[in-house]
Amino acid sequence: MNTRFSEIAHWFQTLTPESLERVGEIYAQEAVFVDPFNQLTGLASVQAVYQHMFDTLKQPRFVVTTTVESERHGFMTWDFLFECRGQAQQISGCTQFELNDQGLIILHRDYWDAAQQVYEKIPLLGAVIRMIRRKLSLPTTV
């Protein structure tokens, strides 16, 4: 594993509100952060996303399960574990990274299924999404 991507994976797995002070050691000033809910630019915005995570969720943490990288590009699969309303939750996904010449993240793009892993758990909305998923999926009798 590329040493820089090892450092980035370690930072994610040990992320705490206190370690957010070191976000500039991981992300570039002009970093772009994209996930199913956000499209942000700039170090302060990236830091705000993580601070919001700590402010709204109980015991959030990432477990990096796989890394694939080249010199400046990498992908990490991960499980995001947290507690919400007294219930343990898990979101599984993947992040695409692009690094600048200094080894800082200039692109962070998360890929995960918000419909299945979040929206389907909302009482009325979840029922509608599950119905749509059933209508669009291949029948199990094939």
N, C-alpha and C positions, 0 to 999 in steps of 0.2 A: 504494500500500500504506500502511495505517495505520502511523504512525511507531512506535507501541508494538509492533505485530506484527513490524515490521522488526527492532526490537531483540531481540525474543524469538527470531526465526528466526536472527539472527546469534549469539545466545548458544548456541543448540543446535549450530550449525555449527562453533563455535569452542570447544566444551566441552572442558575439560581437568580433571584432578584439582585443579589450582590454582584454576581459575575456579569451582569448587564453593563457595569461600568467599563468592562473591557471589550464592548461590542466593536469599538474602532480597531481592535487588533484582529478582528475576524471579517468585518465588512468595510468596503470602501465608502468614502464620503458620498459618492454618486450611486450607491447600490440601488438596484431595482429589486423589489420584493413582490412576488405575485403568488396568491393562493386563491382558493375558491371564493373568498370574501373580500380580498384586498388587492389593490394594485398601487404600490407606493414607491416613491423615489426618495432617497436620501437617508443618511445614517440615523438622524433623529426619528424618522418615521419607522425605520426598522426596529430601533430600540423601543419605540412606543407600542409596536405590535406585541413584542415579548412582555413588556410591562403590563399591557392589557391582559395578556394570558395569565400572568401571575395574579393580577387583581381580581379576575373573574372566575378562575378555576381553582379547585383545591388540589394540591400536590401534583401539578403538571410535570411530566418528565418525558423525555424521548429515549427510546432504545433503538440504536442504529443496528440494523440486521444485516445489511449488505452494502458494500461500496464498490463502485466501478469507476475508474478514473483514467484520464490521460493527463497530459501536463497541466492544462488550464481548464479542463472540463471534467465534471464528475457527476455521478448520480449516487444517491444514498436511499436505500429503502429503510423505513423506520416504523415503529409503533409509537404512537403518542398516547400515553396513559395519564388519566386524570380522574378526579371525582367531581361529579356535578349533581347537586340535590341529593347527596347521600348515596349515589350510585356510582360504582366503578365503571369507567368508560374506556374504550380503546378505539383509536382511529389509526388505520394502517395506510401508509402512503409512500411516496417517493419524491425526492427533491433533486432538481437539476441545478447544478452550480456552474458558474463561469467565474474564473479568477482573473484579476488583472496582473500586470507584470510584477507587482509586489506581493502576490499571493493572497490578496484580499478579495472577498466575494463582491463581484459587480452585478451578478444576476443570481437570484434565488427564486426558483419557480417550483412551487409545490403542486403535485398531482395526487389527488385522492377523491374518492366518490362522496361528495357532500350529500347527494340525494340518499344514498343507502346508509351512510354512517352518521348522518345528522338529521336530515329532514324526515326520514321514515320514522324517527323516534318521537316526533311531535304528533300528539294524538290525532287531530283531524287531518292535518296535512299529510301525515304518514300514511293514513288509509288511502288517500287519493294517489299518492306516489306509488304505493304497493300495487294498486289496481292498474295504474298505467304500466308499471313494470311487467305485470302479468300479461297484459294485452300485447305488449311489444316483444315479449320473450318467445323463444322457440318452444312449441308444445313438448311436454315431457314424453309423449308417446312416439316420438321419432326414433 
